[in-house]
């Protein structure tokens, strides 16, 4: 049975997003158990993003992204 996003709880949706992000990171960086070393620029970017999120900053507003990309 297929489930649409509209029928998911917030927790279910969050879990799916977390799995997709983890999968994508695995594809990009490989298995963390193998001791992969990140490039310095990637490491710095991740640290900046972590600090921004901790400070309560959010990404670009979805409506601005849609308009900027001409998707509206």
C-alpha positions as CSV (number, residue, x, y, z in Angstrom):
1,X,0.0,0.0,0.0
2,X,1.4,3.4,-0.9
3,X,1.2,6.3,1.5
4,X,1.1,9.9,0.5
5,X,2.9,12.6,2.4
6,X,-0.5,14.1,3.3
7,X,-1.4,10.8,5.2
8,X,1.9,10.7,7.2
9,X,2.5,11.9,10.7
10,X,5.2,14.5,11.2
11,X,7.3,11.8,12.8
12,X,6.9,9.4,9.9
13,X,7.8,12.2,7.4
14,X,10.8,13.2,9.5
15,X,12.1,9.6,9.6
16,X,11.8,9.3,5.9
17,X,13.7,12.6,5.3
18,X,16.4,11.4,7.8
19,X,16.9,8.1,6.0
20,X,17.1,9.9,2.6
21,X,19.7,12.3,3.9
22,X,21.7,9.5,5.5
23,X,21.6,7.6,2.2
24,X,22.7,10.5,0.2
25,X,25.6,11.3,2.6
26,X,26.6,7.7,2.3
27,X,26.6,7.9,-1.5
28,X,28.7,11.1,-1.4
29,X,31.2,10.4,1.4
30,X,31.2,6.6,1.7
31,X,31.0,4.4,4.7
32,X,31.9,6.3,7.9
33,X,33.2,3.1,9.4
34,X,36.0,3.1,6.7
35,X,37.5,6.3,8.2
36,X,36.8,8.5,5.2
37,X,38.4,11.9,5.7
38,X,36.4,14.9,4.5
39,X,38.0,17.5,2.4
40,X,38.8,20.7,4.4
41,X,36.2,22.9,2.5
42,X,33.5,20.3,3.1
43,X,34.4,20.0,6.7
44,X,34.3,23.8,7.2
45,X,31.0,24.1,5.4
46,X,29.4,21.4,7.6
47,X,30.7,23.2,10.7
48,X,29.2,26.5,9.5
49,X,25.9,24.9,8.8
50,X,25.8,23.2,12.2
51,X,26.5,26.5,13.9
52,X,23.8,28.3,11.8
53,X,21.2,25.7,12.7
54,X,22.2,25.8,16.4
55,X,21.8,29.6,16.3
56,X,18.3,29.1,15.0
57,X,19.0,30.2,11.4
58,X,17.1,28.5,8.7
59,X,17.7,28.0,5.0
60,X,16.2,30.1,2.2
61,X,12.5,30.5,2.3
62,X,10.9,27.9,0.0
63,X,8.7,30.6,-1.7
64,X,11.8,32.6,-2.6
65,X,13.5,29.5,-4.0
66,X,10.5,28.7,-6.1
67,X,10.4,32.2,-7.5
68,X,14.1,32.4,-8.1
69,X,14.1,29.1,-10.0
70,X,11.0,30.1,-11.9
71,X,8.9,27.2,-10.7
72,X,5.8,29.1,-9.9
